[in-house]
Amino acid sequence: MSDGMVREELTGDDAALSAFRLADSFLPDGSHTASYGLEQFVQADRVRDAEDLGDLLDTYLRRQIAPADLVALRAAHGAAVNGDLDGVLAADRRLAAVTLTAEFRDSSTAAGERLLTLQREIQAASLLNEYATRLDAGDTPGTHPAVLGAVTGLAGVDEREACLLCCHGFVTGLLGVAQRLLSLGHTDAQRLLADCRPAMVAAVDDSATRTLDDMTPFTPLVDVVSAEHERADRRLFVS
């Protein structure tokens, strides 16, 4: 089955259901099990409650996800739709290059590799097989946003919807982490998820104006705290 045939079949309801599946915490790609520095923020008493967590999520969305992750996702999505593996790899490599924290890179590539493996079992697409071959050869890192962009592009998911899916998945993942680290109930988590909607939309809008050369994530405190987490004696989460 060619990539084009897959895209043609997965339209309308099928594409929407694919998006729901990819956004679900039930998806076993590991993206919902990393704290992306939140554990260290809590241990350092920098995040103490839902209000602090909301501020941190807003920072992540506007300063990291918007100018980096979503830019890579968009580039990989468009390249995959056009059958351009080199374009997907360019987005993948660029995102890894601008991600300063080793833990973030490791978490992203681990989740990306698992997502690519999983999707290849579900969706017959030669581009994904070729992507996996290049990943196995060490030619590309396999960051989660780049893989997600390629996967959603081939599944017929709209580019903007794929970006919103990425934002939603990131926030719900950190909210799940927060429930284990803070006294955060399910109602507070849902409230925070709703409160993050403006930042998610703003992040998606911001990413639409950027190219791969315009990736400019800027979260210095997050980078410092994450580096401290790498050397922590006790950790519940990889990142």
N, C-alpha and C positions, 0 to 999 in steps of 0.2 A: 504494500500500500504506500503510495507516495505521500509526501508532506502535503501537497496540494489537496489530495483526496481527503486527508484527515481534516484539514481546515474546512473543506466544503461540508463534510458530514457534521462537524461540531459547530453548529450555528444555533441561534435562537435559544430555545429551552435547554438544549444540550450544553451550550456554552455557559449559560447561567448556572446550571447544575455543576459544571466543572469548576466554576469560580467558587461556588459554595463549598465544594469538597476541598479545594486548595486553601480555603480560609479557615477550615475547621481545625480545632485543636486535636481532633481525632486523627488527623493526618500524621503518620509516624515519620516525620522528617527531622525531628529534634529541634525545630526552630522555637518551640514553646518551652524548652527546658533550659535555656541560657538566660542569665540575669543581665547580661550586658552592662555590668558595673553596678547594678542596683544593690547587690548583696553588700558590696563595700560601702556604698553610700549609707546603707542602713547601719552597718557596723561602726562607721565613723560618725554616726548620729547626725548626718546631714539630711537624711530623709526620715522623718519621725511619724508622719501621719499622711492622710489622704491628700491634704493640701500640698504638702511638700512633694508628694509623688506626682500630683498633677502638674506642678511646675517643671519637674524633671522630664516628664513625658512630653510636654510642650517643647522643651529644649531639644530633646532627641528628634522630634518630628521636624522642627523648623531648621535645625542647624546640622543634622546628620542625615536623616532620611531624605529630606527634600533636595539638598544640594549634592547628594552622592548616591545613595541607594536607588532612589527613584529615577535618577538620570541614567544609571546603568540599566535598570529594568526597562525603561523606555527604549533605549538603544538596542538592547537584546531582543525585545519584543518586535520592533520593526524589522530588524535583521532576520529574525526567524521567519516572520511572515513572508519575506522575500527569498527565503532559502539561502541566506547569506551567513554561513557559519563563521567566516572571518569577522564579520561585524559583531556577532555574539561574543566571540573570543576577545575582541578589542574592548568591549564593554566590561567583560569579566576581569580582564587584566588591569584595566584602568581603575576599577573600584578597589581591587586588592592593593594597588599602589598608593591610593590616597587614604586607606584605612590604616592609621598609625598604630593602634593598639594590637599587639599580637593576639591577645585573647579574643578580640572581636573578629580578627581575620580567621582564626582557627574555628570559632563557633560558626561563622558564616560559611566557610568552606565545608565543614562537616555536614551542616544542614543542607547545603547545596548538593553535595554528592549524594546524600540520601534521597533528596527529592528527585534528582535525575535518575537514580536507579529505580525508584518507585514508579516514576512516570513512564519509563521505558517498558515496564511490565504491563502498563495499562494502555498506552498509546503507541501505535506503530508509526514511527517517524524516523526516517534515515538521518535527519539532522541531529536528533537526540543521540542516536547511536554513534555518529561521528564525533559529537561533542564528548561523549563518554570515552571514546578512544583517545582523544586529545588530552582529556583529564587524566586518564590512566598513564599516559606517556609523560605527564608532568609539564605539558605545554601550556596549561591554563589552570588557574586555581579552583574554579568551580564555586564562586561566591553565590550565596543563596539568591540575592536579587537578580543576578544575571540569569541563573537557571530558571527562576520563576518567570522572568520576562520571556525567555525562549519557550517555556512550557505553556504559558498563557497565550502567547502568540499563535502557537500551533493548535491550541485548543479552541481558537475562535473567540477568546475572551477579549473584549475591547481594551485598548491600551490604558485609557483612563480608569476603567474598572479594575484593571490589573494593579494599577498604582494604589487605588483605594484599598484593594484586597491586601496589598503589602503593608500598608499603614495599619489596617485593622488587625492583621496577624501579629505585627510587632507589638502593638499596644496590648492586645489580649494576652500575649505571651508574658509581658512584663507584669500585667495585672495578676496573672496566675502565680508568678514568682512572689509578688507582693503579698499575696494571701498566705504564703508560707513564711514570710519574713516579718510581716507587720500584722497588727490586729485589724485587718481589712476584711470586712464582711462582703458577702455577695452583692448586697444592695449598694454599698459604697463602690464596689468594683464596676457595677453597671452604671452608676452615676458618673464615675470618672470616664468610662468609655463614651458615654453620651457627651460629656464636657469636652472630650478631645476631638469631636467632629470638626469644629472650625479649624483647628490646627492641622488635621488630616487634609481637609480641603485646601487649605493654604499651602501645605507642602506639595500636594499634587499640582496645584496651579504654578507654584514656583519652579518645579522641575520641568514643566513644559517649555520654559524659555531657555533652558540650558542644553549645551552639547557636552560631549565627553571631556572636552578641553576646559569646560566651565565647572568641573566638579570642585567645590570649595567647602568641604565640611569644616566646621570650626566649633569644636566643643573641648576647649583646653582643660576645664575642670574634669570632664568625663574621662579624658585621656589620662590625667594624673591619677585619678581615683582608680581607674582600671589597671594602671601599672602597679599601684599599691596592692590591688587584689591578686595580681600574679604572684606576689611574694607573701601573701597571707598564710599563716600557719594552718588555719582551718577554713575550709570552703565547702559549702553545700553545692555550689554551682561551678561549672567549668569557667564561666566568664562572669 
